[in-house]
């Protein structure tokens, strides 16, 4: 028999209190003991998610007028079997971010998780959600989300793995310059992209000290970041760092930090970023724009306009 899954929003004080009890229980029972992906969750981080400060943060998120968070319970034929917390960013590009999603233990491994997500996707879609995203620390959780259409999409600004069920529509892409990493709309997105880039080349996520040095370099214009935007979402980036060439006796520049989120690749972002970087350098009279790459990436860079070979690039660690 195909029993009915329904959603009930938690709006009364008692509903919200019960939702918090279940959220805290999930953190203690399911999240902290099962972190086997990405950076391990520290005691301090686990305590934060159980703290009054985090409760106040989520409560404020759910009360705000623009893009409020929503608490829901899942019910099977009227019997509560789980809950979720999500936020749909209608003021941006319609991303629905799943902050939490949980089936109670006695209802797992019965196919109900997929049905609950399908019900949530329909519910949020009716409210304007265009695609879905979440982060995870757990291999088992990742396998579940991949089974309902989510794909690996790099890392978030805190260094956690991002999964995304991509949007069907292809919005036009634009390129903008990021002048300050403390820009409230784009600064945190650059950190997310940097963490995805670092993970792809086998490096650790950016810590606060590195972020501080990077912020200073951008403000002093020793480094310029260009971002590819899908609406208001930054889906790709590159950087241009000028230096003086004694060969040309004028500035040239290095091209680096070239990254497009996996879900948004093959949509023109890489070519748009490379062209914007070349145009940026031409407008400033730079002699050349160079890139260091692995042999496996050389053909891609040639296709993007980096056609002159300059020998072998070597470096000495200092």
N, C-alpha and C positions, 0 to 999 in steps of 0.2 A: 504494500500500500504506500502511495506517495504522500506522506504526511506534510503538512504545510509549515514552512518557516516564515515567521513574521518578525518585524522589528518594532520595538517600543522605545521611544526616546525617554531618557531619564530627565525629568523636568522638576519633579517635586523634591523637596529637601530630603525625604527618606530615600527616594530613588537614587539621588546623587550620593548620599552617604553609603548606600549599598554598592553602588558602582565603585566608589573609592575602596571599599573593603575588598572587592574582587580584584581591583587593580593592584593593590598592595600584596594580596595573596599570590597573584600571578608573578609579580616580581620576585617574591621569595621562593616560590615553588618551581616556576618554569624558566624564568629569565636568568637569574644569577647562576644557578647550578649548571646551565646548559650552554654557556658561552664558549664555543669552540671555533669561532670565526673572527677574524680581525683582531684588534687589540683586546686583551682580556679586560673584563670589567673589574675595576678596583673596588675595594671596600668603600672608599669615599664616594665613588660614583653610585654604588648600590644604595648607600645611605641617602644620597641626594634624592633618588627617585622615591624614597619612602618618607622624605622630610616634609614638614609643614611648608617650607619655601616652594617645593615643587608642587604641592597641592594648591598653593595660592596662585602659582603660575598657570596651571591648567584651568583653575576656576576662572581666572581673569580671561584666559583664551576663550572659554565657553560663554563668557558674558559680553565680549566685545561686539560692537555693532557690525563691523566689517569682517567678513570671513570668520565667523565664530566657529569654535570647536563644537562637536556634537557627540553626546554620550548616548549609546543605544544598547539595549539588551536584545539578544536573539531568543526566540521562543519556538518550540516545536509543539504544535497543537496546543498552544497556550502554556506549555511548561518551559520555564527559563532554562536555557542550555549554554549560554555564553554571553559575551558582551564585546563591544568595540568602542573606540574613541577615534574620531577622524576630523579632519578640517579640510574644507574645500575652498581653494583660493580663487573665487570668482572674480576678484579685482585684478587678478594676474592672468594666467592662461588656462584656468580650470583644473589645475592639479588638485587631486584629492589625496592628502597625505594621511596614511593610516598610522596613528600614534600607538594604538594597541588593538589587538584582535585576539580573542581567547575563547576557546570552547572549554567547558568544565571537564575535568579528566574522565568522568564516567561516560561522556558522550563522544569521546575521540575514537578514531580508527573505524568509523562507521559511514564515512562519506559525507558527514554533516558539515565539516569545515568548508568544503567546496560549495555546498548549497547555501551556507550562511554568507560566504563571500559573494555569491551570485545575487543573493537578496540585498546585500549591502550595496553592491555595484548598481543594481537597479534603483535602489532608494536614493543613493547619492547622485546617480545620473539624472534622475528626475529633478534634482536640485541644481543641476548645471555642471556636475563633475565631468571632465573630458578624458582624464586618464588618472592612473593611480600610482602611488609611490610609497615606499616604506624603507626602514633599515632593519638589519638583522644581525645578530651575533651567533646564530645557531644553524648548523648544517641541516638538521632535520626540518627546521622552519623554512630554510631556503628551498629545500626540495618541494615542500608543500606549495610555496608561492610560485615556483617555476611550473608546477602542474596546473596552475590556473592562469598562466600567460605572462607572469612576471619574468624579467630578464635582469641579469647583473648590469648595473649602471655606474660602476665606480664606487667612490666613497663620499660620505657627507663631510660637512665642515668640521665635525667632531672626530672623524676618523673611523666611522662605522660603515659597513657595507650597505650600499644603496641597491634596492631592487625596484624596477619600474615596469608596469604594464603600459606599453607605449600608446600614445594617442593615435587614432586612425587618420585624422586630418593632418595635412602638412601645411603649417603656417609659413608665410614668407620669413626668411632670415635676414637680419641686418647685422652690421658690425658697429661697435662703439668703443671708444677709448675709456679706460678706467683710470681716472686721475688720482683717486684716493681710495685705499683699501678699507677705509672706514666709511665709505659711502653706504648708507643703510640699505639701499636696494641691491647693490651689486657686490659690495665688499665681501660679504659672507659667501656669496656664490663663487667668487674667485677662489676662496679657500677650499670650497667643495671641489672645484675643478682641479686645483693643485693637488689635493689628496688623491683624486682619481689618477692624475698624471703620475704622481710619485709611486702609487701602488703598481701602475703598469710597468714602470722601469725598475721595480723591486726595491724601492726605498720606503722608509718609514713616513708616516703621516707628519704633516707640518705641526710643530709645537709652537707655543706662544713666543718663545725667544726668536725662532726663525721668522715667524709672522711679523714680529716687531721690526726686525732688520729689513724684511721685504717691504713693509709699509714705508719705512724711512727712505728706501731706495726709490720707490715710486714717487713719493712726494718731492724728492730732490731731482726727479727726472733723469736719474741714472738708468732707469728701466721703464719701458712703456708696455702696458698690457692692452691688448685688443680682445674684445669679447664678441662672440657670435651669439646673437639673441634670437630666440624664438618667442616673439611677444616680449614678455618681461623676464623670461627664463634664459639664463646664460647656459648654452649647451656646448660651447667650445671656447678655447682661448689660445693665444700665442703671445710671446713677449719679444720685444726688440730692444737690444742693449747697445747703445752707440760706443764706439771707441775710435781713437785717432789712428789713421793708417799712415805710416811713414813712406809707404810705397806710393800712395796716391796724394799724400800730403793734404788730406781732408778726412772727414769722418767716414767710417763705414760702420756696419752694425752686425750683431749676431742675432740669429733667429732661434728661439728656444721656447720651452713650455708649451709645445704644440700638442693639444689634446682636444678631442671631441668625445662627449659622453657616448658610450657604446650604443645605447638605444637610438641616438640621433645621428649616427653615422650614415654615410651614403645618401645624404640629403643636401649636399653642396656646402656644408659648413667649412670643411677643410680648405676647399678651393677659395671660398670667400675670404677666409682669414689670411691665407697666404697672399692673395691679391691685395688685400687691405694693408698688409705689412710692407709689401713691395711699393705700393703707392705712398705709404707714410714716409718711406726712406727717400723715394724720388722727390717728393715735395720739399724735403729738407736738404737736398743736394748731397746725400750720402753717396760714396763711391760704389759701395756694394753691400749686399746682405748675404751673410754666409750662415750655413747650418752644418753642424756636426751630426752625423747619423751612422747607424749600423749599415753594413752592406745590404741587409735585407730591406731597408727602407729607402735605399738610394733611388730606385726607379720611381717611387712615389714622389720624392722631392724633385726629381728631374721633371716629372709631369706637371709640377706646380710652379716651375720657372727657375729652379736652381740647377742650371744646366752646365755651369763651368766647374770643372774638377780642379781642386787646389792641393792635390797630394793627400797625404795621410795626416789626420788631426791627432795629435798626442797631447797628453797633459801630465803634469807632475803634481801630486797631492802635497799641499803645504800645511 
